[in-house]
Amino acid sequence: MFIDRSLDCDLNNHNNNENKPYYVANFVGIEGDKAKVTVVPEEQAECKVPELKGTGIMVKLEKTLEYSQMAEQGIPDMVEIDELNPASLLYNLMTRYKRDEIYTYVGPILLVLNPFKAVPALGTEECRLQYVDIISSETPLQLKKNLPPHSYALSA
């Protein structure tokens, strides 16, 4: 499950993860209108919020969202995501971004995240030629779906 960072603790100061809106957590149980959760170890390692580092954190149920295993894999077209919520979409983009997969489809729309570094493999002639075949293909949508998302696919 994902938990919303807007808990009862202050997560919006410079000492905390101000750019991380959701945390991945394991569900432990329910007590009244609250869920008992534990933030997963990978998230705790980079988390700067002391209140989220313990076990059995109490969170209002409305602050939880379903976890998407597809987002964990980093799917190239977010229309196919299994749990559609803001946390799953952001988690999918983050997963792809960490692998230098800066292009992601949302159906016919292409989202591009600035990698703030050069990603040479995305601009090679070999890469471009893969997408040139889309122009002359009788099934351009199928061919486009078989290739990773890229800005070259839009010009085809």
One Martini backbone bead per residue (centre of mass of N, CA, C, O) as a GRO file, in nm:
protein
  156
    1MET     BB    1   0.102   0.032   0.012
    2PHE     BB    2   0.013   0.366   0.023
    3ILE     BB    3   0.123   0.670   0.178
    4ASP     BB    4   0.049   0.971   0.278
    5ARG     BB    5   0.238   1.249   0.379
    6SER     BB    6  -0.027   1.388   0.517
    7LEU     BB    7   0.005   1.365   0.810
    8ASP     BB    8   0.041   1.456   1.151
    9CYS     BB    9   0.310   1.534   1.039
   10ASP     BB   10   0.583   1.725   0.940
   11LEU     BB   11   0.662   1.716   0.572
   12ASN     BB   12   0.734   2.046   0.479
   13ASN     BB   13   1.030   2.057   0.541
   14HIS     BB   14   1.379   2.066   0.480
   15ASN     BB   15   1.429   1.790   0.654
   16ASN     BB   16   1.247   1.662   0.450
   17ASN     BB   17   1.052   1.495   0.195
   18GLU     BB   18   0.912   1.726  -0.008
   19ASN     BB   19   0.912   1.532  -0.293
   20LYS     BB   20   0.744   1.302  -0.126
   21PRO     BB   21   0.409   1.198  -0.133
   22TYR     BB   22   0.488   0.882  -0.105
   23TYR     BB   23   0.474   0.564   0.069
   24VAL     BB   24   0.587   0.250   0.116
   25ALA     BB   25   0.372  -0.002   0.271
   26ASN     BB   26   0.289  -0.227   0.521
   27PHE     BB   27   0.033  -0.414   0.625
   28VAL     BB   28  -0.091  -0.499   0.957
   29GLY     BB   29  -0.366  -0.330   1.042
   30ILE     BB   30  -0.679  -0.262   1.217
   31GLU     BB   31  -0.791   0.045   1.403
   32GLY     BB   32  -1.066   0.134   1.319
   33ASP     BB   33  -0.982   0.425   1.117
   34LYS     BB   34  -0.700   0.269   1.119
   35ALA     BB   35  -0.380   0.196   0.998
   36LYS     BB   36  -0.129  -0.045   1.028
   37VAL     BB   37   0.211   0.046   0.946
   38THR     BB   38   0.513  -0.024   0.743
   39VAL     BB   39   0.780   0.094   0.618
   40VAL     BB   40   0.982   0.010   0.392
   41PRO     BB   41   1.320  -0.025   0.397
   42GLU     BB   42   1.390   0.140   0.139
   43GLU     BB   43   1.234   0.394   0.239
   44GLN     BB   44   1.370   0.435   0.518
   45ALA     BB   45   1.661   0.495   0.417
   46GLU     BB   46   1.552   0.783   0.268
   47CYS     BB   47   1.410   0.878   0.513
   48LYS     BB   48   1.349   1.199   0.714
   49VAL     BB   49   1.106   1.079   0.888
   50PRO     BB   50   1.075   0.972   1.203
   51GLU     BB   51   0.766   0.878   1.209
   52LEU     BB   52   0.838   0.647   0.962
   53LYS     BB   53   1.063   0.444   1.110
   54GLY     BB   54   0.873   0.271   1.238
   55THR     BB   55   0.649   0.051   1.383
   56GLY     BB   56   0.319   0.076   1.366
   57ILE     BB   57   0.181   0.296   1.203
   58MET     BB   58  -0.068   0.538   1.222
   59VAL     BB   59  -0.330   0.555   0.967
   60LYS     BB   60  -0.550   0.684   0.786
   61LEU     BB   61  -0.737   0.530   0.553
   62GLU     BB   62  -0.756   0.785   0.353
   63LYS     BB   63  -0.416   0.771   0.332
   64THR     BB   64  -0.460   0.521   0.151
   65LEU     BB   65  -0.324   0.308  -0.112
   66GLU     BB   66  -0.294   0.109  -0.359
   67TYR     BB   67  -0.077  -0.124  -0.475
   68SER     BB   68   0.155  -0.153  -0.757
   69GLN     BB   69   0.327  -0.398  -0.928
   70MET     BB   70   0.354  -0.265  -1.204
   71ALA     BB   71   0.502  -0.008  -1.104
   72GLU     BB   72   0.752  -0.164  -1.004
   73GLN     BB   73   0.835  -0.242  -1.307
   74GLY     BB   74   0.774  -0.024  -1.522
   75ILE     BB   75   0.554   0.071  -1.728
   76PRO     BB   76   0.518   0.214  -2.053
   77ASP     BB   77   0.186   0.204  -2.014
   78MET     BB   78  -0.044   0.356  -1.795
   79VAL     BB   79  -0.315   0.228  -1.897
   80GLU     BB   80  -0.222  -0.072  -1.775
   81ILE     BB   81  -0.268  -0.020  -1.494
   82ASP     BB   82  -0.407  -0.169  -1.204
   83GLU     BB   83  -0.368   0.089  -1.002
   84LEU     BB   84  -0.554   0.382  -1.009
   85ASN     BB   85  -0.331   0.624  -0.884
   86PRO     BB   86  -0.111   0.861  -0.798
   87ALA     BB   87   0.102   0.671  -0.674
   88SER     BB   88   0.134   0.473  -0.911
   89LEU     BB   89   0.219   0.677  -1.125
   90LEU     BB   90   0.469   0.791  -0.976
   91TYR     BB   91   0.612   0.519  -0.930
   92ASN     BB   92   0.645   0.447  -1.225
   93LEU     BB   93   0.815   0.693  -1.306
   94MET     BB   94   1.044   0.642  -1.103
   95THR     BB   95   1.131   0.365  -1.201
   96ARG     BB   96   1.204   0.456  -1.489
   97TYR     BB   97   1.401   0.687  -1.420
   98LYS     BB   98   1.618   0.505  -1.273
   99ARG     BB   99   1.655   0.358  -1.581
  100ASP     BB  100   1.645   0.588  -1.807
  101GLU     BB  101   1.320   0.595  -1.861
  102ILE     BB  102   1.184   0.894  -1.977
  103TYR     BB  103   0.965   0.740  -2.138
  104THR     BB  104   0.595   0.763  -2.127
  105TYR     BB  105   0.292   0.631  -2.165
  106VAL     BB  106  -0.059   0.765  -2.220
  107GLY     BB  107  -0.126   0.622  -2.455
  108PRO     BB  108  -0.086   0.879  -2.693
  109ILE     BB  109   0.087   0.990  -2.468
  110LEU     BB  110   0.397   1.164  -2.391
  111LEU     BB  111   0.618   1.128  -2.132
  112VAL     BB  112   0.878   1.354  -2.007
  113LEU     BB  113   1.179   1.324  -1.827
  114ASN     BB  114   1.424   1.497  -1.687
  115PRO     BB  115   1.756   1.371  -1.634
  116PHE     BB  116   2.000   1.577  -1.595
  117LYS     BB  117   2.131   1.411  -1.839
  118ALA     BB  118   2.291   1.206  -2.039
  119VAL     BB  119   2.131   0.971  -2.288
  120PRO     BB  120   2.277   0.825  -2.546
  121ALA     BB  121   2.084   0.577  -2.629
  122LEU     BB  122   1.838   0.780  -2.727
  123GLY     BB  123   2.026   0.920  -2.991
  124THR     BB  124   2.072   0.707  -3.189
  125GLU     BB  125   2.061   0.576  -3.501
  126GLU     BB  126   1.958   0.298  -3.424
  127CYS     BB  127   1.712   0.401  -3.271
  128ARG     BB  128   1.578   0.560  -3.502
  129LEU     BB  129   1.543   0.318  -3.708
  130GLN     BB  130   1.324   0.166  -3.551
  131TYR     BB  131   1.103   0.406  -3.607
  132VAL     BB  132   1.093   0.423  -3.921
  133ASP     BB  133   0.919   0.163  -3.972
  134ILE     BB  134   0.643   0.284  -3.895
  135ILE     BB  135   0.575   0.445  -4.153
  136SER     BB  136   0.565   0.170  -4.353
  137SER     BB  137   0.363   0.036  -4.189
  138GLU     BB  138   0.050  -0.141  -4.159
  139THR     BB  139   0.113  -0.159  -3.825
  140PRO     BB  140   0.196   0.095  -3.633
  141LEU     BB  141   0.075   0.040  -3.349
  142GLN     BB  142   0.211  -0.234  -3.300
  143LEU     BB  143   0.503  -0.142  -3.339
  144LYS     BB  144   0.496   0.079  -3.122
  145LYS     BB  145   0.432  -0.128  -2.886
  146ASN     BB  146   0.716  -0.294  -2.926
  147LEU     BB  147   0.835  -0.030  -2.848
  148PRO     BB  148   0.975   0.195  -2.680
  149PRO     BB  149   0.935   0.483  -2.559
  150HIS     BB  150   0.943   0.773  -2.788
  151SER     BB  151   0.981   1.055  -2.980
  152TYR     BB  152   1.005   0.905  -3.255
  153ALA     BB  153   0.708   0.788  -3.253
  154LEU     BB  154   0.564   1.067  -3.316
  155SER     BB  155   0.695   1.107  -3.616
  156ALA     BB  156   0.549   0.839  -3.746
   0.00000   0.00000   0.00000
